[in-house]
Amino acid sequence: MDRTPSKTRAALWMSGWLALMLIVAVAGREATREVNVFQLMAVRGVLGFVMLYPLIAMNGGFAIVKTARVHVHIARNLVHFCAQLGWFYALTLIPIGQVVAIEFTMPIWTAILAASFLGERMTSWKIVAIVLGLVGVFVIVRPATGAINPGQLIALAAAVGFGVSVAVVKSLTRTEQTLTILFWMLVVQSLASIGPALYVWIWPPLSTWGWLAAIAFCGTFSHYCMARALLHADATVVIPMDFIRVPLTAILGWLIYAEQLDAYTVLGAAMILAGNLLNLKPGAAPLARAR
């Protein structure tokens, strides 16, 4: 695998992640109108494996997915599975833009874990990028002073889980093929969801199968894009690029679901974009060497 440090390559792979995750957000909102989140995750896992298999076959078959770090894959994917369940469930409780905005407390946990356990450098530019992004998120969300919606707490717990998952993926990319990471993600998450899914199973309408297929494809290959981005840059460089998903999701929520888009969203989006531009500043954050 090409592991050449390159923020440009990382940004290109992250643009693929952004596009696919926007589709997942809309498809998840639509699919959960008809099916339970456990059923959604099970179908996603099975269909995702079918879609991934041609890539595995073209790269030497199942020999490519052999690993000496099975325990790391299992732990990472169980955490990610719980976070993904929470994320999809939160979509049914609060506006789609708010789910994604709250999700972006994730870089705090990713940055802390990557700096603490992966030896990545926490430069001043990275700190500024993260702070600007997070401030932009809070400008968009503007937490109410009244009672907290349970959906907000679920989305926050999911963000912590995603942060742990991304830090572990960065560690895995040092020794594992991208396809290996995706294969074990689909296997572990399919096995974790199949029992609960069968317990609550109902046959979805034909139209819902289209949304489920979109979630399977975009959910699987968005992680391919993320893993490839992490080959070329530190997690603390890659993850803040994802901040731009907040204003993009807010725009989608406004266009599709008539959710509010106001001056605060525009201001928050500008701060998020500024943070990303600083984070991509040449020489601002060199790739740390593995210890």
Disulfide bonds with the S-S distance in Angstrom:
none
